[in-house]
Amino acid sequence: MTTALIYPPSSYSTTDELIEMAKVAARYGGIYASHMRGEGKELVQSVDELIQIAEKGGLSRRSVSFQGGLQSRLGKLMKEAGRHIDVARARGVDVAADLYVYTAGGTGLEATIPSWAHEVVRSNFSKG
């Protein structure tokens, strides 16, 4: 199972919905890899969400993708997120993270717009 929770429409998914999807994938030996929901101040919360989805969903392997585009994010938050992964691994959760660090990004600007703003625009366009 893969997700890209920073991008609409995936960003509209709730954690509980994703856990239920993970349960189905687990029945078939599935794994979970995700581009997490947030990379800024919500980095640690996003890592915790991914661990929760995979763990409660019963998936055997989890992969968290870290993006550290801004130097200020590479310090305290990255270390704290790493500690959360270490804690999960210590209790037997098979979780790993990959990391790519560069100062430029390949994501479109729309990824920086909050999901609620996309929803407002989408609902206005659907009204005609």
Beta strands, then each sheet from edge to edge (+ up, - down):
strand 1: 2-4
strand 2: 32-35
strand 3: 62-67
strand 4: 95-100
sheet 1: 1+ 2+ 3+ 4+
end
